[in-house]
Amino acid sequence: MKLAKSLERLGTETAFSVLAEAKKLEAAGKPMIHLGLGQPDFKTPKHIVDAAKKALDDGHHGYVLSNGILECRQAVTRKIKKLYNQDVDSERIIIMPGGKPTMSYAIQCFGEPGVEIIHPTPAFPIYESMINYTGAKAVPYDLTEDKDLKFNPEKILSLITDKTRLLVLINPNNPTGSFVEKSDIDVLAEGLKKHPHVTILSDEIYSRQIFDGKEMPTFFNYPELRERLIVLEGWSKAYSMTGWRLGWSFWPKNLVEHVNKLLINSVSCVNAAAQFAGIAALDGPDDSINEMMRKFSIRRKLIHEGLNSLPGVECSLPGGAFYAFPKVIGTGMSGKEFARKCMHEAGVAIVPGTAFGKTAQDYVRFSFAASSDNISQALDKIKKIL
């Protein structure tokens, strides 16, 4: 069969390949500690699960609106108001089957040969994959140039040309765990006012996972940019709902119709019962998030100190999300070699930095969305093989 050339430009998410290899070794009898996937090790809170059960019992078994049931979209706007004191039109909220469709649809809306899309590297790999797939030119800004793996607003602004259509921001960042505070976001937002042809895609999926009591510098704070703002958000990380495949996003008015068509042409609509679970999550208490962050704070300290105690390993302190992204070149190994040694000799599954971009060849990603016991055991095992 003769396939489309564009498929050759499509990448993948290596974390799932790491998981598959680790599972294969486990099946062969090798014990394995999983610090690869970005998945909280907490169950979805009971009141959320109960809401989904009730929705099914109440007969919500059929198709719903492509952009999401109105009650769910309104719950999103209530949460935005509660968190950020910003009023948002529910018609500009679209419920998605996870976070990835927002990435894909946003890039499809702007990407084509001859245009440029600016994105971070290292970063969640689907961004560069989709940019390449559309034929647009991927223009990266390298986070490894900063010791704390944060982006520089002036550097980003310097990359904008008349060919730039979309700017991708991820804050807090996956895979680095870095967090850029409001003062730098203010600089970036002010600079973007001078480039009205550039749309902003702000990935804020880790907005509820920020440490040290710091506030999320959401792009909702800049109403003057709202007509060219896409915000990616969802339930997966904050409410431990990764398997529910439920996300939401905010769109400029003139994109809503186009995104709805992309949804209808690909998935029709999002699971009805899951959306009622989403309402319960947003309108319910934040106790589960607070408890999760209490434990993540303990684990962050544990993994940060533990990694820095390993010979040849340097790790900055994560400011958000639940990832540590240490530099391992001091061990005499590349990130890929280090990750392979950890899996096959220590029985610890982690992801090489190159899974998130070419500039991260000296790095690996550890997810500390695992128990403190598992993290401690993993660090001990790695220390022994080093």
Secondary structure, DSSP 4 states (H G I P E B T S, - for coil): ----GGGGG----HHHHHHHHHHHHHHTT---EE--S---SSPPPHHHHHHHHHHHHTT--S---TT--HHHHHHHHHHHHHHH-----GGGEEEESSSHHHHHHHHHHH--TT-EEEEEES--THHHHHHHHHTPEEEEEEGGGSTT-PPPHHHHHHT--TTEEEEEEESS-TTT-----HHHHHHHHHHHTT-TT-EEEEE-TTTT-BSTTPPP--GGG-GGGGGGEEEEEESTTTTT-GGG--EEEE--HHHHHHHHHHHHHHTSS--HHHHHHHHHHHHS-SHHHHHHHHHHHHHHHHHHHHHHTSTT-B-PPP-BTTEE--B-GGGTS-HHHHHHHIIIII-EE-EEGGGG-GGGTTBEEEE--S-HHHHHHHHHHHHHH-
